Amino acid sequence: MTDWLLDQVFDFNGRQIRYAISGDGPPLVFVHGTPFSSYVWHRIAPHFFATHRVHYFDLLGYGHSEQPDADVSLGVQNQLLAQLLEHWNIANPDVVAHDFGGATVLRAHLLNGKDYRSLTLIDPVALSPWGSPFVQHVRQHEAAFSGLPDYIQRAIVPTYIRGAIHREITDDELAPYVQPWLGEPGQAAFYRQIAQMDERYTREAESLYPTIRCPVQILWGEDDQWIPIERGRALHQMIPGSQFHPIAHAGHLVQEDAPEAIVAALLRFL
């Protein structure tokens, strides 16, 4: 991840959050999901450096941000985003969010009152139920998984993340996604964030989706094995005036399967 640098630090309730800002123009904010980091935008964000002031960061407990033995759930991440928007002194940004980040930006908008110029959701965690069988199992046995030998962890994490990608991806390409979850405290952080997943955080916002106050487009990988595309169509029906665009030959991590489709959709939408 040496070519994806987060060179600035924000103090969030005593925890270090790493972020970066690039380019000039109207504000554009990218929010990643789990178990990823802002690196998911490395094929997307640079296309907008010439036209926008692009903000990207690692959520608390993810990537290069601090990985504390503390609450890193969806109940905290929207508070982080709300504080970051104030720290950056930006109002009404265009926002792009994936997976867990989708729930984060929806909660910041609907529960924290943060306004967006537009919102692009990519395979978001937004509707209950969610969570794979692996996630459900880890939630019941966090301590056992946190104590796995390192060589087992190095087998589990790449296998898990590969399940989000439709195409064949090399070990070298996958490495930046895997690296933050290895060793200490990375391994503990990996299972901590899974154990803290709770559907109540999406249920708190679900009934408010019809009141979203900005244009919304939803992009969804047709071959998403983590969250079926039917969930995306259901979300589309809940948000009046929203656009829905299925992405062919793409799994959950559309950023790796079809980055050009995301860039094209954003260029049209923004």
C-alpha positions in Angstrom: 0.0 0.0 0.0 3.1 2.3 -0.4 1.5 4.1 -3.3 -1.8 4.7 -1.4 -0.7 7.1 1.3 -3.0 8.6 4.0 -0.7 11.4 5.2 -3.0 13.2 7.6 -4.3 12.3 11.0 -7.6 13.2 12.7 -8.1 12.7 16.4 -11.5 11.0 16.9 -12.3 10.7 20.6 -8.6 10.0 21.3 -8.2 7.6 18.4 -6.1 8.2 15.4 -7.9 8.2 12.0 -5.8 8.4 8.9 -7.0 10.3 5.8 -5.9 12.1 2.7 -7.2 14.9 0.5 -6.3 15.3 -3.1 -7.3 17.5 -6.0 -9.2 20.7 -6.2 -12.9 21.5 -6.8 -16.2 20.6 -5.2 -15.9 18.1 -2.3 -16.2 14.4 -3.1 -16.0 11.9 -0.2 -15.3 8.2 -0.5 -16.2 5.8 2.3 -15.1 2.2 2.3 -16.7 -1.0 3.7 -15.6 -4.1 5.6 -13.2 -5.9 5.7 -11.5 -3.3 3.5 -9.9 0.1 3.7 -9.8 3.3 1.6 -7.5 1.3 -0.7 -10.6 0.0 -2.4 -10.8 3.4 -4.1 -7.3 3.3 -5.6 -8.7 2.6 -9.1 -11.5 5.1 -8.8 -10.6 8.2 -6.8 -7.6 9.4 -9.0 -10.0 9.9 -11.9 -11.6 12.8 -10.0 -8.5 14.6 -8.7 -8.6 17.0 -11.6 -12.2 18.0 -11.1 -12.9 17.6 -7.3 -11.3 17.9 -3.9 -11.4 14.2 -3.0 -11.5 13.1 0.6 -10.8 9.5 1.6 -10.1 7.8 5.0 -9.8 4.6 6.9 -12.7 3.9 9.3 -11.9 3.4 12.9 -10.4 -0.1 13.3 -9.5 -0.5 9.6 -6.5 0.0 7.3 -4.0 2.5 8.7 -6.4 4.0 11.3 -6.0 2.9 14.9 -7.3 -0.6 15.7 -8.4 -0.2 19.3 -9.9 -2.8 21.6 -13.0 -0.8 21.6 -16.3 -0.1 19.8 -15.7 0.0 16.1 -19.3 -0.9 15.1 -21.7 0.9 12.8 -22.9 2.8 15.9 -19.6 4.6 16.0 -18.6 5.0 12.3 -21.4 7.5 11.5 -20.2 9.6 14.4 -16.7 9.5 12.9 -17.9 10.6 9.5 -20.0 13.4 10.9 -17.0 14.7 12.8 -14.7 14.4 9.8 -17.1 16.4 7.6 -17.0 19.2 10.3 -13.2 18.9 10.5 -12.9 19.2 6.8 -15.4 22.1 6.9 -17.4 20.8 4.0 -21.1 20.8 3.5 -23.2 19.1 0.8 -20.4 16.9 -0.6 -20.9 14.3 -3.2 -20.6 11.0 -1.3 -19.6 7.5 -2.6 -19.9 4.6 -0.3 -19.5 0.8 -0.4 -20.8 -2.0 1.7 -20.5 -1.1 5.5 -19.7 2.4 4.4 -23.1 2.6 2.9 -24.7 2.1 6.3 -22.2 4.6 7.7 -23.2 7.4 5.2 -26.9 6.6 5.5 -26.8 6.9 9.3 -24.8 10.1 9.1 -27.3 11.6 6.8 -30.5 10.3 8.5 -29.4 10.3 12.1 -26.7 13.0 12.3 -28.4 15.4 9.9 -25.5 15.6 7.4 -26.5 16.8 4.0 -25.1 15.5 0.7 -25.2 17.0 -2.8 -25.6 13.4 -4.1 -25.1 9.9 -2.8 -23.8 6.9 -4.7 -24.2 3.5 -2.9 -22.2 0.5 -4.2 -23.5 -2.9 -2.9 -24.3 -1.3 0.5 -25.1 -2.9 3.8 -28.5 -1.3 4.2 -31.3 -3.8 4.7 -31.7 -6.6 7.2 -30.9 -9.4 7.3 -27.2 -9.2 6.5 -24.1 -11.1 7.4 -22.6 -14.3 5.8 -22.5 -17.7 7.6 -18.9 -17.0 8.3 -19.8 -13.7 10.0 -22.5 -15.4 12.1 -20.1 -18.1 13.2 -17.3 -15.6 14.2 -19.8 -13.5 16.1 -20.4 -16.6 18.4 -16.7 -17.5 18.7 -14.6 -14.3 18.5 -12.1 -15.2 21.2 -11.3 -18.6 19.5 -10.7 -17.0 16.1 -8.6 -14.1 17.6 -6.2 -16.7 19.0 -5.7 -18.7 15.7 -2.1 -19.4 14.7 -0.7 -16.8 12.3 -0.5 -19.3 9.4 -4.2 -20.1 9.7 -5.1 -16.4 9.7 -3.0 -16.0 6.5 -5.1 -18.6 4.9 -8.5 -17.5 6.1 -8.4 -13.8 5.3 -7.4 -14.1 1.6 -10.0 -16.8 1.1 -12.7 -14.7 2.7 -11.9 -11.5 0.7 -11.6 -13.5 -2.6 -15.2 -14.4 -2.1 -16.1 -10.7 -2.7 -14.4 -10.6 -6.1 -15.8 -12.2 -9.2 -12.6 -12.2 -11.3 -9.4 -14.2 -10.6 -7.1 -11.9 -8.5 -3.4 -12.5 -7.9 -1.9 -12.8 -4.5 0.1 -9.5 -5.1 -3.1 -7.7 -6.0 -4.9 -9.1 -3.0 -2.0 -8.3 -0.5 -3.0 -4.7 0.3 -6.5 -5.9 1.4 -5.1 -8.7 3.5 -2.1 -7.0 5.2 -4.0 -4.8 7.8 -5.6 -8.0 9.3 -2.3 -9.9 9.9 -0.2 -9.9 13.1 -1.1 -8.0 16.2 -3.3 -6.0 16.6 -4.5 -6.8 13.0 -5.8 -10.3 13.7 -7.7 -9.3 16.8 -9.1 -6.2 14.9 -10.4 -8.4 12.1 -12.5 -10.6 14.4 -13.5 -7.7 16.6 -15.2 -5.8 13.8 -17.0 -8.9 12.7 -18.2 -9.7 16.3 -19.6 -6.2 16.6 -21.7 -6.4 13.5 -25.3 -5.8 14.6 -28.4 -5.5 12.4 -29.9 -3.0 14.8 -27.7 -0.3 13.3 -29.3 -0.7 9.9 -32.8 -1.1 11.4 -32.4 2.2 13.1 -32.2 3.9 9.7 -34.3 1.7 7.4 -37.6 3.3 8.0 -36.1 6.7 7.1 -34.8 5.7 3.7 -37.9 7.3 1.9 -36.8 10.6 3.5 -33.3 10.8 2.0 -32.7 14.4 0.9 -30.5 14.1 -2.1 -30.3 12.3 -5.5 -29.3 8.7 -5.0 -27.8 6.1 -7.4 -27.3 2.5 -6.5 -24.7 0.3 -8.2 -24.7 -3.4 -7.7 -22.6 -6.3 -8.9 -24.8 -8.8 -10.6 -22.6 -11.6 -9.2 -22.4 -10.4 -5.6 -22.1 -13.5 -3.4 -22.2 -11.5 -0.2 -25.3 -9.4 -0.6 -27.7 -10.6 -3.4 -28.6 -8.1 -6.1 -32.3 -8.6 -5.1 -31.5 -6.6 -1.9 -30.3 -3.8 -4.1 -33.5 -3.7 -6.0 -35.5 -3.7 -2.8 -33.4 -0.7 -1.5 -34.1 1.1 -4.8 -37.8 0.7 -4.3 -37.5 2.2 -0.8 -35.7 5.4 -2.0 -38.0 7.6 -4.2 -36.4 8.8 -7.4 -33.3 6.7 -6.9 -31.4 5.2 -9.9 -30.4 1.5 -9.9 -27.6 0.2 -12.1 -26.6 -3.5 -12.1 -23.0 -4.1 -13.0 -22.3 -7.2 -15.1 -19.4 -9.6 -14.4 -18.9 -8.0 -10.9 -19.1 -9.4 -7.4 -19.4 -7.6 -4.1 -16.1 -5.7 -4.6 -17.1 -3.9 -7.8 -14.1 -1.7 -7.4 -11.8 -4.6 -8.4 -14.1 -6.3 -10.9 -15.4 -3.3 -12.9 -13.8 0.0 -11.8 -14.5 1.5 -15.2 -18.3 1.0 -14.6 -18.1 2.9 -11.3 -16.1 5.8 -12.9 -18.5 6.0 -15.8 -21.5 6.0 -13.5 -20.0 8.8 -11.3 -19.0 10.9 -14.3 -22.7 10.8 -15.5 -24.2 11.3 -12.0 -21.9 14.0 -10.7 
